[in-house]
Amino acid sequence: MLLDRFLPRIEFDSYEDFKKNYRVNVPDDFNFGFDIVDEWARQDENKKALVWCDDHDNEKIFTFKDISLLSNKAANYFKSIGIKKGDVVMLIMRRRWEYWVTAVALHKLGAVVIPATLQLTKKDIVYRANASVARAIVCVNDDFVIGQVEQALPESPTIHHHIVVGTKREGWDFFEEEIEKYPDVFPRPTGDEATTKDDVMLVYFTSGTTGNPKMVQHAFSYPLGHIVTAKYWQQVQEDKLHMSVTDSGWAKFGWGKIYGQWVCGAVVFAYDMDKFVPKNLLQKMQDYKLTTFCAPPTMYRFMLLEDVASYDLSSIQHWCTAGEPLNAEVNNKWYRLTGHNIYQGFGQSEGSVLLADFQWDPIKIGSTGKASPLYDIRLLDKEGNEVKQGEEGSICVWDVKNNPPTGLFTGYYLNKEMTDELLLGRYYDTCDMAWIDSEGYYWFVGRNDDVIKCSGYRIGPFEVESALVAHDAVVECAITGVPDPVRGQVVKATIVLKKGYEPSDELKKELQNHVKRTTAPYKYPRVIEFVDELPKTVGGKIKRALIRHTDEQAVKVRDAE
């Protein structure tokens, strides 16, 4: 067991004990590749690390020993092409097993890893490559991805090497073939080439809905911040299979598919699906007898459209979700089918889990749980004052300048001005709104800019969305504000209907009345639009800002006519 190397205490009697006494010790030279992967391999060469499969009957099982040796080969290969400590390498690899090998190799070298999604276009890749000064790019052999990268390369002068995984591609170095040319021993670097806990290890480009994404940087201490994420929220178990459904290109992969899970000795289950098909995912969950599982709320909603009861999911002892707030109706349906609640977690690319349902207290359906012991969470108003119990405030991490928490980002890469602005004050503002009840549970309201101001009322989208998805006709929806000359804004619902339901004025009226009965009548959507699908970020979050922008432009055009 490795946890006792980093945690003075592992077991706690209550949430209060956990919040007060949880500590993580971070060695000054901590490096995930050497201190976690190689150490597990040294302790037990047969200990499983990764079970990988895809939609084409391919399967691979890796021990920590396998990952250790393969990552050593890969580190030697990257070193041979000039990648060194501090150099940036972009990875567009979907859920290919090579991601784990590549990331660990680059961590050992001290390079900076930038995960990226396969949905990026040429423009996106050029921006990321130039903004980060990337030296190399590693991609899955996908026609769209390769095509976009090849178009981007002439405008990305710092990228000197492009490498492909999966199958060979003309004009590209083939990862599996290249690493076999190098030895499987890679001594831990020393001197100036050695890493410290404060060096930059990882950069996420945030999936913003407006403007250019920011480069969120994490230090080599970051993986140890995810012990809370994995052990105490996801409740992973050593040597048991854990699955988080996520692409390697966004931060939830770091949350659920590598760092905290491997620190805890869990086996990561990776299903490299071509696309999300609920029946296929349910079948894999049954066949591989997972023990713990995490997915965005959207996936739970779509799985509930299938015959979940026909699948044997009894091996799964713990379910959780993050990315968006989970509607109570979805949790209640899942509980009736599985006998388990879905534990919520909240956070950002900028940190590990900030708020979550933990094991000691009963969950409150609809809340986002309690604060992680790593963070001093406070709800603040616009002036930076703490709000009263029951009042809405912005979720903030207090005293980040003097006591930077393990797991919180260390700045915006190559942008000292923005880093100083957001991290050298008394607190870091997530710009997400919530309120706290008398028992310390947080209740999510929405992003600051998602809150609707209608006739003097402040309306959070989550409560209205929860009311709507409780109706049998609704799969999912987005609540936004539409400009109104009298009320300032009115509530709009953009709705995806279940099969068997057709858009109609009668259905609109029925849904409006349903919201009036379920929540405060003034919150009902005066405008309803039915769509086939909602716009979402690559991380699965609904792009409410895009819906708002489209509606605002339509209003301007209408008013000009």
Number of C-alpha atoms within 10 A of each C-alpha: 11 15 17 11 12 16 16 13 14 15 11 13 8 13 17 13 12 19 17 11 14 18 16 21 13 18 13 12 15 19 27 24 23 19 15 23 25 21 18 24 21 14 13 12 15 14 20 24 28 25 20 18 20 16 14 9 6 9 14 11 14 18 19 26 22 22 25 28 20 25 29 28 25 31 30 23 20 22 16 11 11 13 22 18 22 17 19 26 28 24 24 28 28 24 24 22 23 22 20 19 21 25 26 28 28 29 23 26 30 28 25 28 26 26 26 25 20 21 14 18 16 18 13 16 24 21 16 21 24 15 14 20 17 23 21 21 23 23 27 22 20 17 10 12 20 20 13 19 23 14 15 20 19 11 16 20 14 16 20 13 18 21 20 24 23 16 12 16 15 7 10 16 16 20 21 18 11 14 19 13 12 16 15 18 14 19 11 13 13 8 6 7 13 15 26 17 18 15 20 25 31 26 28 23 23 18 19 14 15 10 7 13 15 18 22 23 27 29 23 25 26 30 26 23 22 28 28 23 27 26 20 19 24 31 24 29 17 18 16 17 24 30 24 25 24 25 25 23 25 21 23 23 18 22 27 25 27 25 23 25 29 27 24 21 24 27 29 25 26 24 24 21 18 11 9 12 12 17 16 15 18 18 16 18 23 16 12 13 17 22 23 23 23 24 19 22 24 21 17 19 22 16 18 17 13 13 11 17 12 10 15 15 21 13 13 18 15 19 22 23 25 24 19 20 25 28 23 19 18 22 21 16 17 21 13 11 15 16 11 17 20 25 25 32 29 22 18 18 22 21 23 32 28 26 24 28 26 25 14 13 12 10 19 16 19 20 26 25 26 25 23 25 21 23 24 17 21 21 25 24 17 9 6 15 11 16 17 14 14 13 14 21 26 26 26 25 23 21 18 20 15 12 10 17 22 24 25 26 25 22 24 22 20 14 12 10 10 14 17 13 11 17 21 15 13 15 22 19 18 16 14 20 24 23 23 23 13 8 8 12 19 25 23 27 22 21 19 16 13 20 20 25 18 20 13 10 13 12 24 24 25 24 23 26 24 24 20 28 23 20 14 11 19 19 21 22 24 22 29 28 27 24 19 13 7 9 13 14 18 23 24 25 25 22 24 21 20 15 10 6 12 10 15 10 9 9 14 18 13 13 23 21 14 17 24 17 12 17 14 12 13 15 23 24 25 14 16 19 13 17 13 10 13 18 16 14 14 18 19 16 20 20 16 23 18 15 19 18 13 12 17 15 11 12 14 11 10 9 8 7 5
